[in-house]
Amino acid sequence: MNERKNIKRFLKILLKNSKGIMLIYFIIMLSISVLGLFQPQLIKRILDDAIKGSNIKLLIKLAILYGLISLITAMLNIILQYMYSKMQKKVSINLKMNILKHISKLSGNYFTNIKTGNILSTIENDIYTIESFGVDVLFSLIIDIFTAVMALFFLIKMESSLLILVVLLQFILMFSQFKFNKIISERISEIRNKAGNISNIIEEYISNIMNVVITKSVFKFFKNYIHKEKSIIKKFVKLDVIISCNSSWGRFLGSLITILIYGYGGYKIINKEMTFGELIAFQQYVGMFIGPCMEIINANTKIQRTSVSINRVFNIMDEPITIKQDNKGKRCTDAFKGNISFNEVSFSYNKGNKILDKINLKFENGKATALVGASGCGKTTIIELLYRPWDTDEGNIIIDGIPLKEYNLKSIRKEISIVTQDLLLFDDTIINNLTLEKNKDRNYVEDLCKKAGIYDFILNLPQGFDTIVGERGVKLSGGQKQRIAIVRAILSNSKIIIFDEATSALDNISQKEISENMKEFLKDKTVIEIAHRLSSIKDADVIYVIHKGKAVEKWNFEELVEKKGYYYRFLKEQSMDSDADSIA
Ligand SMILES: Nc1ncnc2c1ncn2[C@@H]1O[C@H](COP(=O)(O)OP(=O)(O)OP(=O)(O)O)[C@@H](O)[C@H]1O
C-alpha cells in the first residue's frame, strides 16, 4: 500500500518538474509506434504487388517510402534519446538535492543511528534505478499497450487460426517470464541490501584509512570485507543462473513460435490460401505483438524493483524533522547580540544517562567565556545545544531574552561559527575556503590572515590565495588548518564564535600571538572557548569548570589559579598541563 502511495508521490514530483517536455516525449514515442505499424503493410505490398506483379515503378515508390519511414523513425529516436537523457538527469539531480537538503535538517539522533553507507547507497544506486522510471517504464507501458493492440488488430484481420496458436505459446512465455521476473527482483533487492552493508564497510575503511593502517587493523577489515563479499558473490552467481534460464527458456519458446508461423504459413502458401507477402507481414506483426507484451510483463518487475528504491528514497525524505521552531521561528536581526543563558538545562543522549544536569551558564557579548573540565564531561555537548542538532530535555536556553527554540534555525545557525580541531576543508582555492565564496573585501581578508599568522605561508604557495587545497591540492598542517578556521570564523560575521580546542595544534607562543591579534576582531562577539590547556584560557573573562553535568566552579583566570579549585587540581593530578605549575 505504502509502495503504491510512494510511486504516486514520485510521479507527482516527476510531472511537476517536466510536464511539457514529457508530453512532447510521449507524442514522439507514439509517432514512432504508428510509423512502425505501417512498415509490414509496405513489405506485403512490395512482395505481393510490386515483385509478384513485376511493377518496377511501384517497387521503387514503396522502397523509397519504406526508407523514408525508417529515416524519420531513426531521427525521432535520436531526439527521443536526447530528451530521455536530459529528463533522467533532471529527475536524479532533483531527488539527490531533496535528500541532501532534508538530511541537513535532521537531528543528531538520526546520524548517530544511521550508517552513512546506506545513505550513500540510496543516493548512488537507488536514485540511479528510479531516474529512468517515469519515462522508461510508464510511457513505454502505454505505447507498448497501444502497439500490441494495433498489431493484434492486424493479425486478427490477416490469419486468426494461426494467431490462436501463437497467442497460446505467447501466453506460456508471458506466464513463465512473470514467474522468473518475480524471483529475479526478490533476489536483486536482497543483494542490494547486502551491497549497502558493504558500502558501509568500504566507507568506514576509506574515511579512516590512516587509523586502519596505524592500528594495524587492515587484516581485520579485509576479513570482515571478504566474508561479506563472499556471501554476496554466491547470491550473484545464483541470480545470473536464474537470469540465464529465463532468457534461454524465452529464446526456445520464441523459436517455437517462428517455426510455427513458417510451418503453418508455408502450408497455407502451398495451398494458395495465403500470399508470401502476407506471411512476412504476419510474422512482423507477431514480433510487434510479442515484443510489447513481453515489455508489459517486464514492466511489472521493473515497477516492483523500482518501488523498493523509491521507498528507500522516501524513507529518508520522510524522516521527521524533530528540531522544531516555536512561534514560526523568529529571525536574528541587526540588534542580535548573542547574550546566552542556560537555565537549569538537562540533557541526555540516551535516556537515563544525564550528560548535563540542571546546568546554569551565562555567555555574554563582548566577553570570552571558557568551559573546562575532564574529557567527556559535556563541554562539546553544551555547544551543540546552541546550534541544535539536539534539544534540551529540561530547562531552557535563552538568547537575548528569547528562547532558543523560537529562533529561525537557519538564522541562528548563521550567527554561530565554530572553530574546531577538524576544519572542513573544501577541495577549492584558499580564498574560497576562507570566504566560503561570499563577497569579502580582499584587504580585510589579507589583514586577517596576517593577524592569524598564515599570510606568508599562503603567499609562498604556487598560486597564492588561488592555490587549490584539500583532497586534490596542497595539504595543510594541523596548525595551518586551525589558522584558516579562525579566519573563516571571523569572516563569517557571526555574533557567537566558539573555539572548540581550536588552537590545540599550535604551540604556546603562536597561540598567544594569535589570541592577542584576534582581540580587536572579537571585541563585539560572544566568545566561547573549550580548552584543555590553562594557557589557552588565560585571557578568558569567565571560566566555568564542568563536572558531573554541572558548572561546579566559576572563576576568572587568576581566581582559578589562586584558589586551586577542582579543575586546577585535576590538571595537576593528571599531569595534563605543564602550565599549571609554571603559572602557579
Ligand atoms: N552522539 C552521541 N551519542 C551518544 N553519546 C554521546 C554523543 N556525543 C557525545 N556523547 C557522550 O556524551 C558525553 C559528553 O561528550 P562531550 O563530547 O560533550 O564531552 P567533552 O567534554 O567535550 O569531551 P572532550 O573534552 O573529550 O572533547 C561523553 O560521555 C560522550 O561519550
PDBQT file of the ligand as one rigid body, heavy atoms in Angstrom, charges set to zero:
ROOT
HETATM    1  N1  LIG A 601      26.171  11.495  19.633  1.00  0.00    +0.000 N 
HETATM    2  C1  LIG A 601      26.315  10.993  20.847  1.00  0.00    +0.000 A 
HETATM    3  N2  LIG A 601      25.559   9.949  21.248  1.00  0.00    +0.000 NA
HETATM    4  C2  LIG A 601      25.695   9.427  22.487  1.00  0.00    +0.000 A 
HETATM    5  N3  LIG A 601      26.578   9.866  23.403  1.00  0.00    +0.000 NA
HETATM    6  C3  LIG A 601      27.361  10.899  23.078  1.00  0.00    +0.000 A 
HETATM    7  C4  LIG A 601      27.270  11.522  21.786  1.00  0.00    +0.000 A 
HETATM    8  N4  LIG A 601      28.181  12.529  21.752  1.00  0.00    +0.000 NA
HETATM    9  C5  LIG A 601      28.798  12.536  22.942  1.00  0.00    +0.000 A 
HETATM   10  N5  LIG A 601      28.312  11.571  23.748  1.00  0.00    +0.000 N 
HETATM   11  C6  LIG A 601      28.699  11.283  25.142  1.00  0.00    +0.000 C 
HETATM   12  O1  LIG A 601      28.421  12.435  25.923  1.00  0.00    +0.000 OA
HETATM   13  C7  LIG A 601      29.452  12.666  26.872  1.00  0.00    +0.000 C 
HETATM   14  C8  LIG A 601      29.949  14.120  26.728  1.00  0.00    +0.000 C 
HETATM   15  O2  LIG A 601      30.604  14.233  25.482  1.00  0.00    +0.000 OA
HETATM   16  P1  LIG A 601      31.248  15.619  25.014  1.00  0.00    +0.000 P 
HETATM   17  O3  LIG A 601      31.808  15.413  23.665  1.00  0.00    +0.000 OA
HETATM   18  O4  LIG A 601      30.282  16.700  25.201  1.00  0.00    +0.000 OA
HETATM   19  O5  LIG A 601      32.419  15.779  26.089  1.00  0.00    +0.000 OA
HETATM   20  P2  LIG A 601      33.638  16.816  26.107  1.00  0.00    +0.000 P 
HETATM   21  O6  LIG A 601      33.697  17.368  27.492  1.00  0.00    +0.000 OA
HETATM   22  O7  LIG A 601      33.526  17.794  25.001  1.00  0.00    +0.000 OA
HETATM   23  O8  LIG A 601      34.838  15.828  25.871  1.00  0.00    +0.000 OA
HETATM   24  P3  LIG A 601      36.296  16.128  25.250  1.00  0.00    +0.000 P 
HETATM   25  O9  LIG A 601      36.954  17.114  26.152  1.00  0.00    +0.000 OA
HETATM   26  O10 LIG A 601      36.969  14.803  25.325  1.00  0.00    +0.000 OA
HETATM   27  O11 LIG A 601      36.085  16.616  23.863  1.00  0.00    +0.000 OA
HETATM   28  C9  LIG A 601      30.504  11.621  26.627  1.00  0.00    +0.000 C 
HETATM   29  O12 LIG A 601      30.335  10.607  27.606  1.00  0.00    +0.000 OA
HETATM   30  C10 LIG A 601      30.200  11.080  25.254  1.00  0.00    +0.000 C 
HETATM   31  O13 LIG A 601      30.515   9.715  25.190  1.00  0.00    +0.000 OA
ENDROOT
TORSDOF 0
